[in-house]
Amino acid sequence: MAPRLGSVEKNLVEMLREVIPSSDLATAKFILLPVLHHEHWTLYFVNRNHSCVDVLNSNNYPALQSKFRDHHKDLGRRIMKCLSDGLHEVSKRSIDRFGHYRNI
């Protein structure tokens, strides 16, 4: 039995269905997913060929006296699971879940 989607995932699925035809997802090698969190945009680049997700972020972590992983380790894991479940549902299961992909 497939896991049940929570309210965040349901909202994401509804939005994705409006903007992405499921037929296009089945053959996509890359998927670019912009994410807004606390007024900051991050771009998640799902690379299906290499089974990884690149996170493109403009934050200057040395100036913030912080590290990328401090901000994206737990948050990135939650975002990737939500995006993975949402795209899996929207694609009518033609896209495998990618929550286990490397987060670069």
C-alpha positions in Angstrom: 0.0 0.0 0.0 1.3 3.4 -0.9 2.0 5.9 1.9 -0.8 8.4 2.5 0.0 12.0 1.5 -0.2 14.7 4.2 -1.7 18.2 3.5 1.6 19.7 2.3 2.1 16.9 -0.2 -1.6 17.1 -1.3 -1.2 20.8 -1.9 2.1 20.2 -3.8 0.4 17.5 -5.9 -2.4 19.9 -6.9 0.0 22.6 -7.9 2.3 20.3 -9.8 -0.7 18.8 -11.7 -1.6 22.3 -12.9 1.9 23.1 -14.3 3.5 19.8 -15.4 1.9 17.3 -17.7 2.5 13.8 -16.3 3.5 12.5 -19.8 6.5 14.9 -19.8 7.7 13.6 -16.4 8.0 10.0 -17.5 10.8 10.8 -19.9 12.5 13.7 -18.0 16.2 13.2 -17.3 16.3 16.3 -15.1 13.6 18.0 -13.0 14.2 21.6 -11.6 12.1 22.4 -8.6 12.3 25.9 -7.0 11.6 25.9 -3.3 10.7 29.0 -1.2 11.5 28.7 2.5 11.5 31.7 4.9 11.6 34.2 2.0 14.7 32.4 0.5 14.7 30.6 -2.9 16.6 27.4 -3.4 16.6 25.3 -6.6 16.5 21.5 -6.3 17.9 19.9 -9.4 16.8 16.2 -9.6 19.3 14.4 -11.8 17.6 11.0 -12.6 20.6 9.9 -14.7 23.0 10.1 -11.8 20.6 9.4 -8.9 21.4 12.6 -7.1 19.8 16.0 -6.2 21.9 19.2 -6.5 20.8 22.0 -4.3 21.6 25.4 -5.8 21.6 28.1 -3.2 22.9 31.7 -3.2 23.5 32.0 0.5 27.0 33.1 1.5 27.5 30.6 4.3 31.0 31.8 5.3 29.6 35.4 5.8 26.8 33.9 7.8 29.4 32.0 9.9 27.5 28.8 9.0 27.7 25.8 6.7 25.4 24.6 3.9 24.7 21.3 5.8 23.6 23.3 8.9 20.7 24.7 6.9 19.9 21.9 4.5 20.6 18.6 6.2 17.2 18.1 8.0 15.3 20.7 5.9 16.7 19.2 2.7 15.6 15.7 3.8 12.1 16.9 4.4 11.9 18.8 1.2 13.2 15.9 -0.9 10.7 13.5 0.7 7.8 15.9 0.0 9.0 16.6 -3.6 9.7 12.9 -4.2 6.2 11.8 -3.0 4.5 14.6 -4.9 6.2 13.9 -8.2 5.7 10.2 -7.8 1.9 10.9 -7.4 1.7 13.5 -10.2 3.6 11.2 -12.7 1.1 8.4 -12.0 4.0 6.5 -10.5 6.2 6.6 -13.6 8.8 8.5 -11.6 10.3 6.4 -8.8 10.7 8.1 -5.5 14.0 9.8 -5.1 14.1 10.6 -1.4 17.1 8.2 -1.1 19.2 10.1 -3.7 22.4 11.8 -2.7 21.8 15.4 -1.7 24.8 17.4 -3.1 
